Amino acid sequence: LTMMKLKYLLGTALIGSLSFSSCVDKFAEINTDPSIVTTPDIRYLFTQGLNEFIPSDYWSWYYDFTNMLHWGQVTVTSNTNLLNQPANSSGMGNVLRVLKIMREIDYQVQTMSEEDPVKAAQYKYVQAMMKTLVVYMGIQDTDMYGSMPYSEAALARYTSPALLTPKYDTQEELFASFDEDLKQAFETLSNPVVVNGNNVSQISLGYQDYVYQGDSKKWATFCNSLRLKVAVRLLHANKQKALNIANEVAQHSDYLLTSNGTDCSNNFIYNQGSEWYHSQEDPAPGYGTKVLIDFMVQNQDPRVRFFFTKNDLNSRVIQAFFDSEAELGDKCESKIPDFIMDKVDYEVVNGKKVFKGWKAPGEPWVRYYGMPLTINASANDAYKDYYDPEGKLHKVILNGTELTYEVASGMQMEMYEGNRDYTYPDAPGAEIVQDKTDRPFYAMYFSAGEVNLYLAELKLVGANLPQSAQTYFTDGIRNSVEAWDHIAAANHIPYYDNTFDENETTIGLKDGELDALLSQEAYQLNGTDDLEKVYIQQRLNFIFMPNDMYVSMRRSGVPTKTSKYLKFESFREDGSDYILPRRCPMFSGDPTNQNYANYQQALKDEGFTIGSNAEVLNTERVWYDKGAPDFGTGPNF
C-alpha cells in the first residue's frame, strides 16, 4: 500500500471520488469480478480506512515531527542548527484520509437501511469504530492548525448539489464535535444493537481489523478513553468541561484503558502486515539532547534504551582507540571523550592500555549520551569532545583502515521503520557484521500509560476520580515502560534480542528495574512539584509521538526553566530567549480554489497571519492554547 503524503489545502481534495483499488485482491478471493461490483463490502472499506489511519508517516517526521523534537528539547542535530522557522507543514488534512472512508461506509449503510434495516444494523459497530479513528486523526490535525473542514468535509459525493465549499469548523466547534462523536460511538459499542425489539448480531471483522480483531469491548474502551485526550486539551479553554468529561469517562470503569493487558493487547498497537515497514524513507531527527538523556540515565529509566541508540563506543572500539594510541604514539589524534573515559576501567600492560570493564552504572547505561542543545555548540571549544569539529578525535586509524564513530546516542529509528539496516561497531579492519533483516513494523498510538497519566493530571487539577493521583501516576509509568519495552521487542531493535560485544548487555526490561525506577524522587508524587512530575512522564511517554509530546509541553510549560528534575535549557549560550512556535504555519492558498473564501475567513476569524515567522507563530495561538503557560514557565492552574 502506498504511504505517500496526501496534501490538503483549502479543501481541494474533498471533491475526488473514493478509490477501492486496495480491495481488488479481496474480491478475487471470493471469485467476484471487481469491475462489476457496485456495492463495496463494508468490512473491506473498514480495512481500507484502517490502512489510511496514519498518525505518523514519513512527511510528518520529515517536517513537523522533527521540528517538534528539536523545539521540545528531545533531539538536536549534529551542527546544532535549530530551525524555529517551520518548513512547509505536513499535518493539515490527514484526517481526510479516514474521514472520506467513514463517509462512504455511512452512505452504504444508509442505502442498505432503506431496503433492509436489520441488515444495515449489523454494521453499527463498524461505523462507531471508524468514527473513533476519524476523531483521533482530527485531534492531531487541529492541534497545530486550528480550524478545518470537518462537519461538512468529504460530502460532495453524497450531496445534491455537491457540497464543494465545506465550512471551516472552529477549534471550539471541533472539540465539541469530537467529544460528542466519541460519546455516541461509545454508546453504540458498549450496548447491544436493537431493531424492532430484537438484538442484531454485529458483522464480524476478524482480522480485517488488525488492531483489535473486531473486539467491540476493546474498541469501546479505546473510544471512551480517547475522550481524555479531548479533556486535557480543554483544560485552559473550558476547565469545567474538561473535568466533566474526565468524571464521565471514569464512571465507565469497565471501559477504561488503565491496563496494558496480556501482550499489551489492550493498547492501540498498529501493524498492517508482515511486509509493512512503515516507511521507505529515512528521516533523521538527530541525537538525543544531553539534558534529557542525562535525566533518564541518572534515574535508570529503561525507556532511554528503547528511544535512543547505544553509541558506537563498545569495549572493542574502546580498545581500538587504545591500540591506535599505542601504535601511533604522539601522532595519534583520536581521543575517547572524557565523559566516556570516566566510565572505562582499564589497566596498563607492557605500556599499553587494556580495557578491563565498565565502571558504574555499567552496560548498557554507559552507552547513552546526549548532545548539548545550545545553538552553535559545535563551534564552542568546550564541546569539542562531543562534536569533533575537525573530524579527527572520533576517527581511529588501525590495521590500515580508518573508521569514525558516533559518541552520542541518536534517536532509535528502528522504532519508526522496520527495514533499516544496522552495522555493529567494531575495530577498524574487523569483519563487518550487520543486521539487514527486514521486519514488520509495530507502532503504538494509544496506551494505558497515556490514559493513566491523563487521569493523574486531571485528578491533580480537580477531577472527581476514584483513584489517587499517585495510583494513576505509578500505573502510568509502569504501563508506559512495559508497553514501550513490548514495542521495542516487537520491532527487534538492535541489542534487544542479543549482544555483539562480549562486554555488552541486552536492553530489554530487566527484573527489578521498574521498582527501582518508581523509588526515584522524580517518579513519585509527594506534594512537591506533582503536576510537573506528571507532565515530565507524559513527555517521556510521547517521545515517539512527537505531536503529543509537543502539545503536552505547550499545555503545561514543562519542562521548566527552574526544574529540580528535568530542566528546559536555554537554546542560547547567553541565556536569552529563543522564540519557539506554538502552531504550524498557514499559507496563502490558491484564489481559484472553490473553497478559498472559507479558508480566508477562517484565518481571519482565528487571527492567523500567513507565513512561518516564529515570533508570529508563538503569539497567534490556536483556541485551546490561549490560556496555557509560556514554554518553560511551568503549570499555571
BELURVEN-V300363 format. One record per pair of residues at least 24 apart in sequence whose ideal C-beta (glycine too) atoms are under 6 Angstrom apart, sorted by the first residue. I is the first residue (numbers start at 1). J is the second residue. If there is no record, write none. Layout:
# BELURVEN-V300363
((I;J) (I;J))
This chain:
# BELURVEN-V300363
((1;51) (3;57) (5;59) (6;97) (8;92) (8;93) (8;96) (10;589) (10;593) (10;595) (10;596) (10;599) (11;149) (11;166) (11;595) (12;593) (13;96) (14;153) (14;154) (14;156) (15;156) (18;100) (18;104) (22;48) (42;105) (42;108) (42;123) (43;205) (43;208) (45;105) (46;126) (47;208) (48;101) (49;98) (49;101) (49;130) (52;97) (52;98) (53;98) (53;133) (55;140) (55;445) (58;279) (58;281) (59;90) (60;90) (60;91) (61;283) (62;283) (63;87) (63;89) (63;90) (64;89) (64;90) (64;91) (65;546) (66;285) (68;546) (68;550) (69;285) (69;546) (71;580) (72;549) (72;550) (72;553) (73;289) (73;373) (74;543) (75;285) (75;286) (75;411) (76;286) (76;287) (76;289) (76;371) (76;373) (77;286) (79;378) (80;375) (80;376) (80;377) (80;378) (82;375) (84;580) (84;614) (85;612) (86;584) (86;585) (86;612) (89;584) (92;145) (94;137) (94;141) (95;137) (95;138) (95;141) (98;133) (98;134) (98;137) (99;134) (99;153) (99;154) (100;154) (102;130) (102;134) (103;154) (105;130) (107;158) (117;195) (118;195) (118;200) (121;193) (121;195) (121;200) (122;200) (122;202) (122;203) (123;203) (124;188) (124;193) (125;189) (125;202) (125;216) (128;185) (128;188) (128;189) (129;219) (131;181) (131;185) (132;185) (132;223) (135;178) (135;181) (135;182) (139;229) (140;547) (142;171) (142;174) (143;551) (144;583) (144;584) (145;584) (146;171) (146;606) (146;622) (147;602) (147;606) (150;174) (164;594) (165;594) (165;595) (165;598) (167;598) (168;598) (168;602) (171;622) (171;623) (172;623) (175;230) (178;230) (179;230) (182;223) (182;226) (182;227) (185;223) (186;220) (186;223) (186;224) (189;216) (189;219) (189;220) (189;223) (190;220) (220;255) (221;255) (221;257) (222;268) (224;249) (224;252) (224;255) (225;256) (225;257) (225;451) (228;454) (232;454) (233;624) (236;627) (236;628) (237;624) (243;462) (243;463) (246;458) (246;463) (247;463) (247;464) (250;465) (257;448) (257;451) (258;448) (258;451) (258;452) (259;448) (260;448) (260;479) (260;482) (260;483) (264;483) (264;486) (267;444) (267;447) (267;483) (268;445) (268;446) (269;442) (269;444) (270;443) (270;445) (271;440) (271;442) (274;440) (276;440) (277;417) (277;418) (277;419) (277;441) (278;417) (278;441) (279;417) (285;411) (287;371) (287;408) (287;410) (288;370) (288;409) (289;370) (289;373) (290;370) (290;371) (290;372) (291;569) (293;368) (293;370) (295;566) (297;365) (297;368) (299;520) (301;517) (302;481) (302;509) (302;513) (303;481) (303;484) (304;368) (305;364) (305;507) (306;484) (306;488) (307;412) (307;543) (308;368) (308;409) (308;412) (309;409) (309;410) (309;412) (310;367) (311;367) (311;369) (311;406) (311;407) (311;408) (311;409) (312;405) (312;406) (312;425) (313;340) (314;425) (314;501) (315;355) (315;501) (315;503) (316;426) (316;427) (316;501) (317;405) (317;425) (318;344) (318;355) (319;355) (320;396) (320;398) (320;427) (321;396) (322;353) (323;398) (324;396) (324;397) (324;398) (326;352) (333;392) (334;395) (334;396) (335;393) (337;385) (337;407) (338;385) (363;504) (363;505) (364;505) (364;507) (368;409) (369;408) (369;409) (371;408) (373;569) (374;573) (375;571) (396;428) (398;428) (399;428) (399;429) (401;428) (401;429) (403;428) (412;493) (414;491) (414;493) (415;491) (415;544) (422;494) (424;500) (439;492) (442;487) (442;490) (442;491) (444;487) (447;483) (448;479) (449;476) (449;479) (449;480) (449;483) (449;541) (452;476) (452;479) (453;537) (453;538) (456;534) (457;534) (460;530) (460;531) (461;637) (469;525) (470;525) (473;525) (477;523) (477;537) (478;514) (480;541) (481;514) (485;509) (522;565) (531;635) (532;558) (536;566) (554;582) (555;628) (556;635) (557;629) (557;633) (557;634) (560;632) (560;634) (561;632) (568;632) (579;614) (579;615) (579;618) (580;631) (581;614) (581;617) (581;618) (582;618) (582;621) (582;625) (583;617) (583;622) (585;612) (586;610))
